[in-house]
Amino acid sequence: MEIRKIQMTGGSSYVLSLPKTWVTERNIKKNDPIGVVAQADGTLLITPNIHYDSTARLKEFALKDYSDPDTLLRSLIGAYISGFTMIRISSAGRIPPKVRQVVRKFTQMTIGQEVAEESDNSIVLKDILNPSEMPFENTLRRMYVIVKAMHEDGLYSLEQGKRELAEDVAARDTDVDRLHWLIHRQFSLIVENPALSLKMEITPVLAATYYQISRIVERVGDHAVLIAQSSLVLVDKGIDRQLVSKLAALGDSSLDVFNKSIQAIYSGTIRSANKIISDADELEPQYHTLADSTRKMKVQEAIAVNQIIQSLHRITEYSADIAEILINRMVAEL
């Protein structure tokens, strides 16, 4: 850390000189404007980028470094989440059809990625989304709406014996992933460029909170898929209707705790967040009791029922995790 002393000019203005190396590297000239951002911890952030700069950040992938399409797909997702605005895929020879299929899959899995240029040996992807047009709050709300419906439909498909509905739950999980990756990407961009934080009117700390919660909501969606998949196994087995009713009732309780945890993001208090954790703890015995009742069932049915119980249990625990994140944030703001 370089220590510099505050100077006073004119009897009322405080002046701090900037390191010459830093100024030179950024090509800052006399009378150029500099942004000064007060951070939550009392520190000051000094940046020459006073407007959000959407200048392209290019990431290049040479196909010779990727042995299979799945490896390339994971790297493309990594580049997207890291905030690169342009991605170039190049090959010494003709790009194979499987790679082009991966690129199409990637553009369908992500928000704002489009093919800008394409030739026999290269493909260029460009980000066409303005991050400030997609507020964190709106994206998280959309994630919640989808996951809530997935949770409800997974158990309803079991109650009503609707295979098509259970199959549709799994298909919707892709939409949840896309929204989570978008939040992760925007968080990465804010960390990289504080000017975007100002433009979106959100602090990096709050952006981090939204990212943490979106990760949890995405996992809740994964468990909604597991519930639906287990329901598919049980639909044709004719399991005891009383057991189905108990699963549905426990599912309603799990969803209620999850709903309250999301509502607390926007209007919660430390007291209400602690109540969510208490409600989650109170459901613990019910999960264990219902799991014990499957011991005399046939193996395949018992596995499916226990998967539903475990997923409902995890959803409740994830809801408590959201409440803990909110408590941490609210205590820091006191």
C-alpha positions as CSV (number, residue, x, y, z in Angstrom):
1,M,0.0,0.0,0.0
2,E,1.3,3.4,-0.9
3,I,0.7,6.1,1.8
4,R,0.0,9.7,0.7
5,K,-0.8,12.7,2.9
6,I,-3.8,15.0,2.4
7,Q,-3.0,18.6,1.4
8,M,-5.2,21.6,1.8
9,T,-5.5,24.4,-0.8
10,G,-7.5,27.6,-0.6
11,G,-8.2,27.0,3.1
12,S,-11.1,24.7,2.5
13,S,-10.3,22.2,-0.2
14,Y,-8.6,18.9,0.5
15,V,-6.3,17.5,-2.2
16,L,-4.7,14.1,-2.7
17,S,-2.1,13.5,-5.4
18,L,-2.4,10.5,-7.6
19,P,0.4,8.0,-8.3
20,K,2.2,9.1,-11.5
21,T,2.5,5.5,-12.7
22,W,-1.3,4.9,-12.4
23,V,-2.0,8.1,-14.2
24,T,0.4,7.4,-17.0
25,E,-0.8,3.8,-17.5
26,R,-4.4,5.0,-18.0
27,N,-3.4,7.9,-20.2
28,I,-5.0,10.5,-18.0
29,K,-4.4,14.1,-19.0
30,K,-4.8,17.5,-17.3
31,N,-8.5,18.4,-16.7
32,D,-9.7,14.9,-17.5
33,P,-12.7,13.9,-15.3
34,I,-12.1,11.2,-12.6
35,G,-14.9,9.3,-10.9
36,V,-14.8,9.1,-7.1
37,V,-17.1,6.5,-5.5
38,A,-17.7,6.2,-1.8
39,Q,-17.8,2.5,-0.7
40,A,-19.9,0.9,2.0
41,D,-16.8,0.3,4.2
42,G,-15.8,4.0,4.1
43,T,-13.1,3.7,1.4
44,L,-13.0,5.7,-1.8
45,L,-12.8,4.1,-5.3
46,I,-11.1,6.2,-7.9
47,T,-11.8,5.4,-11.6
48,P,-11.1,7.1,-14.9
49,N,-14.2,5.3,-16.3
50,I,-17.0,7.6,-15.2
51,H,-19.5,6.1,-17.7
52,Y,-20.3,2.4,-18.2
53,D,-17.9,1.4,-21.0
54,S,-19.3,-1.4,-23.1
55,T,-16.0,-1.6,-25.0
56,A,-15.7,-5.2,-26.3
57,R,-13.7,-7.7,-24.2
58,L,-12.7,-10.4,-26.5
59,K,-12.2,-14.1,-25.6
60,E,-10.7,-16.4,-28.2
61,F,-11.0,-20.2,-28.3
62,A,-8.8,-22.3,-30.6
63,L,-10.5,-25.6,-31.3
64,K,-7.1,-27.5,-31.1
65,D,-7.2,-26.9,-27.4
66,Y,-10.6,-28.6,-26.9
67,S,-10.9,-32.3,-27.2
68,D,-14.7,-32.6,-27.1
69,P,-17.7,-30.4,-27.6
70,D,-18.8,-30.5,-24.0
71,T,-15.5,-29.0,-22.9
72,L,-15.9,-26.2,-25.3
73,L,-19.5,-25.6,-24.1
74,R,-18.4,-25.3,-20.5
75,S,-15.7,-22.8,-21.5
76,L,-18.2,-20.7,-23.5
77,I,-20.4,-20.5,-20.5
78,G,-17.5,-19.5,-18.4
79,A,-16.6,-16.7,-20.8
80,Y,-20.2,-15.5,-20.8
81,I,-20.4,-15.5,-17.0
82,S,-17.0,-13.7,-16.8
83,G,-18.5,-10.8,-18.8
84,F,-16.7,-11.1,-22.2
85,T,-18.7,-9.2,-24.8
86,M,-17.2,-11.0,-27.8
87,I,-16.2,-14.6,-28.2
88,R,-14.3,-15.9,-31.2
89,I,-14.0,-19.7,-32.0
90,S,-11.3,-20.5,-34.6
91,S,-10.0,-23.6,-36.3
92,A,-7.0,-24.3,-38.5
93,G,-9.4,-26.2,-40.8
94,R,-13.1,-26.3,-41.4
95,I,-15.2,-26.0,-38.1
96,P,-16.9,-29.4,-37.6
97,P,-20.7,-29.6,-37.5
98,K,-20.6,-30.7,-33.8
99,V,-18.9,-27.5,-32.9
100,R,-21.6,-25.5,-34.7
101,Q,-24.2,-27.4,-32.8
102,V,-22.5,-26.5,-29.6
103,V,-22.5,-22.8,-30.6
104,R,-26.3,-23.0,-31.3
105,K,-26.9,-24.7,-28.0
106,F,-24.9,-22.0,-26.2
107,T,-26.8,-19.1,-27.8
108,Q,-30.1,-20.9,-26.7
109,M,-28.8,-21.4,-23.2
110,T,-27.7,-17.8,-22.6
111,I,-29.4,-14.4,-22.8
112,G,-28.1,-11.8,-25.2
113,Q,-25.6,-14.0,-27.1
114,E,-25.9,-14.0,-30.9
115,V,-23.7,-15.1,-33.8
116,A,-22.2,-11.9,-35.3
117,E,-19.9,-13.5,-37.9
118,E,-19.5,-16.9,-39.3
119,S,-17.1,-18.5,-41.8
120,D,-15.7,-21.9,-42.6
121,N,-13.0,-21.7,-39.9
122,S,-14.3,-19.1,-37.4
123,I,-17.4,-18.1,-35.5
124,V,-17.7,-14.8,-33.6
125,L,-20.4,-14.4,-30.9
126,K,-21.5,-10.9,-29.7
127,D,-23.3,-9.8,-26.6
128,I,-26.3,-7.7,-27.6
129,L,-27.8,-7.2,-24.1
130,N,-27.4,-3.9,-22.2
131,P,-26.8,-5.1,-18.6
132,S,-28.6,-2.0,-17.2
133,E,-31.8,-3.0,-18.9
134,M,-32.0,-6.2,-16.8
135,P,-32.1,-5.2,-13.1
136,F,-31.1,-7.9,-10.6
137,E,-34.4,-7.6,-8.8
138,N,-36.5,-8.3,-11.9
139,T,-34.4,-11.3,-13.0
140,L,-34.5,-12.9,-9.5
141,R,-38.3,-12.4,-9.4
142,R,-38.6,-14.1,-12.7
143,M,-36.5,-17.0,-11.5
144,Y,-38.7,-17.3,-8.4
145,V,-41.9,-17.4,-10.4
146,I,-40.6,-20.2,-12.6
147,V,-39.2,-22.3,-9.7
148,K,-42.3,-21.8,-7.6
149,A,-44.5,-23.2,-10.5
150,M,-42.0,-26.1,-11.0
151,H,-42.3,-27.0,-7.3
152,E,-46.1,-26.9,-7.4
153,D,-46.4,-28.8,-10.7
154,G,-44.0,-31.5,-9.7
155,L,-46.2,-32.6,-6.8
156,Y,-49.5,-31.8,-8.6
157,S,-48.4,-34.2,-11.4
158,L,-48.1,-37.0,-8.7
159,E,-51.5,-36.1,-7.2
160,Q,-53.3,-36.1,-10.5
161,G,-51.2,-38.7,-12.4
162,K,-50.2,-36.2,-15.1
163,R,-47.0,-37.5,-16.8
164,E,-46.9,-34.6,-19.3
165,L,-46.8,-32.0,-16.5
166,A,-43.9,-33.8,-14.7
167,E,-41.9,-33.9,-18.0
168,D,-42.6,-30.2,-18.5
169,V,-41.0,-29.3,-15.1
170,A,-37.6,-30.6,-16.2
171,A,-37.9,-28.6,-19.5
172,R,-38.4,-25.4,-17.5
173,D,-35.2,-25.8,-15.6
174,T,-33.2,-24.5,-18.6
175,D,-35.0,-21.1,-18.2
176,V,-33.9,-20.9,-14.5
177,D,-30.3,-21.7,-15.4
178,R,-30.3,-18.9,-18.1
179,L,-31.5,-16.3,-15.6
180,H,-29.0,-17.4,-12.9
181,W,-26.2,-17.2,-15.4
182,L,-27.4,-13.7,-16.3
183,I,-27.2,-12.6,-12.7
184,H,-23.8,-14.2,-12.3
185,R,-22.6,-12.4,-15.5
186,Q,-23.9,-9.0,-14.3
187,F,-22.3,-9.4,-10.9
188,S,-19.0,-10.2,-12.7
189,L,-19.4,-7.0,-14.8
190,I,-20.1,-4.9,-11.7
191,V,-17.0,-6.2,-10.0
192,E,-15.0,-5.5,-13.2
193,N,-16.5,-2.0,-13.8
194,P,-17.8,0.1,-10.9
195,A,-19.4,2.5,-13.3
196,L,-22.0,-0.1,-14.2
197,S,-22.8,-0.4,-10.5
198,L,-23.7,3.3,-10.5
199,K,-25.7,3.0,-13.7
200,M,-27.7,0.1,-12.3
201,E,-28.1,1.9,-9.0
202,I,-27.0,-1.1,-7.0
203,T,-24.0,-1.5,-4.7
204,P,-21.5,-4.3,-5.3
205,V,-22.5,-5.7,-1.9
206,L,-26.2,-5.9,-2.8
207,A,-25.3,-7.3,-6.2
208,A,-23.3,-10.0,-4.4
209,T,-26.4,-10.8,-2.2
210,Y,-28.6,-11.2,-5.3
211,Y,-26.0,-13.5,-6.8
212,Q,-25.8,-15.6,-3.7
213,I,-29.6,-15.9,-3.6
214,S,-30.0,-16.6,-7.3
215,R,-27.5,-19.5,-6.9
216,I,-29.8,-20.9,-4.1
217,V,-33.0,-20.4,-6.2
218,E,-31.3,-22.3,-9.1
219,R,-30.6,-25.2,-6.8
220,V,-34.3,-25.2,-5.6
221,G,-35.2,-25.5,-9.3
222,D,-32.9,-28.5,-9.5
223,H,-34.8,-30.2,-6.6
224,A,-38.1,-29.4,-8.2
225,V,-36.9,-31.3,-11.2
226,L,-35.9,-34.3,-9.0
227,I,-39.4,-34.2,-7.5
228,A,-41.0,-34.3,-10.9
229,Q,-38.7,-37.1,-12.1
230,S,-39.6,-39.1,-9.0
231,S,-43.3,-38.4,-9.6
232,L,-42.9,-39.9,-13.1
233,V,-41.7,-43.1,-11.5
234,L,-44.7,-43.2,-9.0
235,V,-47.5,-42.1,-11.4
236,D,-47.9,-45.6,-12.8
237,K,-47.2,-47.5,-9.6
238,G,-50.5,-46.8,-7.8
239,I,-49.0,-45.9,-4.5
240,D,-51.1,-45.3,-1.4
241,R,-53.3,-42.2,-1.8
242,Q,-52.8,-41.3,1.9
243,L,-49.0,-41.2,1.3
244,V,-49.5,-39.0,-1.7
245,S,-51.6,-36.6,0.4
246,K,-48.9,-36.5,3.1
247,L,-46.3,-35.7,0.4
248,A,-48.5,-33.0,-1.0
249,A,-49.1,-31.4,2.5
250,L,-45.3,-31.5,3.2
251,G,-44.7,-30.0,-0.2
252,D,-47.1,-27.1,0.6
253,S,-45.2,-26.5,3.9
254,S,-41.9,-26.5,2.1
255,L,-43.1,-24.1,-0.5
256,D,-44.6,-21.8,2.1
257,V,-41.2,-21.4,3.8
258,F,-39.6,-20.8,0.4
259,N,-42.2,-18.2,-0.5
260,K,-41.6,-16.4,2.7
261,S,-37.8,-16.4,2.2
262,I,-38.2,-14.7,-1.2
263,Q,-40.7,-12.2,0.1
264,A,-38.2,-11.3,2.8
265,I,-35.7,-10.1,0.2
266,Y,-37.9,-7.2,-0.7
267,S,-39.8,-6.5,2.6
268,G,-38.3,-8.6,5.3
269,T,-36.9,-7.7,8.7
270,I,-34.4,-9.5,10.9
271,R,-37.3,-10.8,13.0
272,S,-39.1,-12.2,10.0
273,A,-35.9,-13.8,8.6
274,N,-35.3,-15.5,12.0
275,K,-38.9,-16.7,11.9
276,I,-38.3,-18.4,8.5
277,I,-35.3,-20.3,10.0
278,S,-37.5,-21.4,12.9
279,D,-40.3,-22.5,10.6
280,A,-37.7,-24.6,8.6
281,D,-36.4,-26.2,11.8
282,E,-40.0,-27.1,12.9
283,L,-40.5,-29.2,9.7
284,E,-37.5,-31.4,10.4
285,P,-39.4,-34.1,12.4
286,Q,-42.0,-34.4,9.6
287,Y,-39.4,-35.2,7.0
288,H,-37.9,-38.0,9.1
289,T,-41.3,-39.4,10.1
290,L,-42.4,-39.6,6.5
291,A,-39.1,-41.2,5.4
292,D,-39.5,-43.9,8.0
293,S,-42.9,-44.8,6.6
294,T,-41.3,-46.0,3.3
295,R,-39.3,-48.9,4.9
296,K,-42.0,-51.5,3.9
297,M,-42.4,-50.2,0.4
298,K,-41.0,-51.9,-2.8
299,V,-37.5,-50.7,-3.5
300,Q,-38.2,-48.7,-6.7
301,E,-41.2,-46.9,-5.1
302,A,-39.3,-46.3,-1.8
303,I,-36.4,-44.7,-3.6
304,A,-38.7,-42.4,-5.5
305,V,-40.6,-41.3,-2.4
306,N,-37.5,-40.8,-0.4
307,Q,-36.1,-38.6,-3.2
308,I,-39.1,-36.4,-3.0
309,I,-38.8,-36.2,0.7
310,Q,-35.1,-35.4,0.6
311,S,-35.7,-32.7,-2.1
312,L,-38.5,-31.0,-0.1
313,H,-36.1,-31.1,2.9
314,R,-33.3,-29.5,0.9
315,I,-35.7,-26.8,-0.4
316,T,-36.6,-25.9,3.2
317,E,-32.9,-25.8,4.2
318,Y,-32.2,-23.6,1.2
319,S,-35.0,-21.2,2.3
320,A,-33.3,-21.0,5.7
321,D,-30.0,-20.2,3.9
322,I,-31.7,-17.3,2.1
323,A,-32.9,-16.0,5.4
324,E,-29.4,-16.2,6.9
325,I,-28.0,-14.2,3.9
326,L,-30.7,-11.6,4.5
327,I,-29.9,-11.4,8.2
328,N,-26.2,-10.8,7.5
329,R,-27.1,-8.0,5.1
330,M,-29.6,-6.4,7.3
331,V,-27.3,-6.5,10.4
332,A,-24.5,-4.8,8.3
333,E,-26.9,-2.1,7.4
334,L,-28.0,-1.3,11.0
